[in-house]
Amino acid sequence: DPSLNNPLCPKININGNINTKVCDNADEITSCYVHEQDHSDKAKEMGYHKYIEYRQNNRYDLELSAVNAQKRHSSWFGTSEKYKKRVDNYLNQYK
């Protein structure tokens, strides 16, 4: 699959997420995809190399945008409290 080598194509480690029992139902997998799609859209908008350069000093802003996209998406309401807490903890590591 050529998309596996495309840095602008959103990717989710479904097996890893299922193994950790954090992202193991359809709403949580969809929410992960929404997060990654936000990153992909930003990279396409900025250009991949400029995005990578920008990310070095602005990671929190990029992650905040992606987390906000997740929380606005309808799949968020079907996610577990454990998943929601994990997403918030993930974001807080970049503050």
Helices and strands as residue ranges (DSSP letters): G 2-5, H 14-19, H 26-46, H 48-72, G 74-78, H 81-92
